[in-house]
Amino acid sequence: MFTLQHQDEDIEFEFEKGGYTIEDSKLYISIETKAIDDEAFPDCYKFALDGYPINENIQNGIIKINTNPEDVPPNVYVYTTFHACDVEANITINKISSNEIEVELKVISEDVNYYNEKAKPNPFIGKVSLQQKSLGELWIPS
């Protein structure tokens, strides 16, 4: 389960699909969620980590990454009702095995409802276990 902490109200999301892969010593993560409440706005939240260089021991590690202004890997992406321009992600790797990774997210991006002086950053937090997939199966914006 994930929570988008918004100033108007928190929105709960459930994992829909995603996964991870390690290719050429780079980590790729894709998480797609949908709002539990059918009336919630936004109704989905997508997160992707694109090509983060790793070493052999990433278990119990923390990845801190901001949006790459050059829009090239390593990069991080958020999509709700729009692609967020400024994303700050803290990803904790709690467990990794040959076919599963458990991650804890704290992702901060722009306000999903306000675009004026009322706008406040929106934290998105949660924890999920992801299965290993091929890179082509992951949601990674190009």
N, C-alpha and C positions, 0 to 999 in steps of 0.2 A: 504494500500500500504506500501511496505517496500523498503528500499534502502540498498544495500551492498556498502559501501564506499570503493572503491579500488583505489590504486594509479594510475592504468591505466585508469580507467573510472568507474563511478558509474553504478551499475546494479539495475534496478527496478524489484521488485517482487510483485506478487499479491497473496493474500490468496487463498489457494486451499481447504484445509480441516484441521480440528483440533478440539480442544475443551478443556474443563477443567473438573476436578472433585475434590471434597474434600472427602477424605475417612480417617477415623481414625484421624481426625484433621491434615491431611496432604494434601497439595495442589499439584495437578498434572496438568501440562499444556502441550499441544501438538499443534505445529503450523507447517503446511507443506505449502510451497509456491512454485510457479513456476515463472521463469523469464518471463517478459512481451515480451521481444524480443526473438524470437525463436532461434536466433544465439548466444545468450549470454552464457558466461561460467563463473561460473557454471549455469546450467539451473534450479537448484532447491536449496532450502535452507530449512532445517528442524531444528526445535528447540524443546527441551523438558525440562521441569522442573519436576524432579522426587522426590516426597515425601518430599516437603518442609514443616516443622512443622509450623502451624499457630495458632494464637489466634482468638478469636471471631471477633475482629474488624480489618480486613485487608484492608478495603476500605481506600483509600488515603494513603496506606502504600507503602513502597519501600522495595523490596527484593533485597539484594545484595548477590550473590553467585558465587563462583568459582568452577571449576571442582574438584570433590572429588577424590584425588589420590587413595583412596581405592576402587573406582568405586562402591560405595554403596550409597543408599539414605541417606540424601538429596544430590542430584546431578543435574547437568545440562549438556545437550548434544547438540551438533551441528553437523549436517551432511550436507556437500555440495557435493563434489566429494570424500570426505573422512570423517571419524569421526575425528573431531578436538580433540586434546589432551588437549589443554589449552583453557578454556572458562571462560570468566568473564562476568557475566550478571547482569544488573540492570533492574529490572522489577517494574514498577509503576502500582499499582492497582488503576485505576481511578474510577471504579464503579463495584459493585458486587450486584447481586440480587439472588433470589432462582434458577434461570436458566440461568443466563448470567453474564459474567465477561468482563470488558473492561481493557485491559492491554496495556501498552506502553513499548516497549523493546529498550534497548541499549545493544547489545551483542557484545563482542569483542573476536575474535578467530584468528587463524593463517591465514596467507596469502593463498589465494586459487590458486594463479598462480606461486608464487616464493618460492623456498625452499633453497635459498642461502642468501648471504649478501644483496640482493635486497629485501628480504621479509620484509613486514611491517604488523602489526596487521590490521585486517579488521573489522571495526564497521558495525553492521547490526542494523538498526533503523526502527521503525515503530510502528503503533498502530492498534489494532484489537479488535473486540468484539467476544467473544467465547461463544458458547452454552454449557450447561452442558451435558456431555456424561458419559457413563460408562467407567471405567478404561480400560476395554478390547478394547474399540473403539479408544483409544489414541495411538499415536506413542510414545512409551517409550522404548528405547533400553534396552535389558536385558543382 
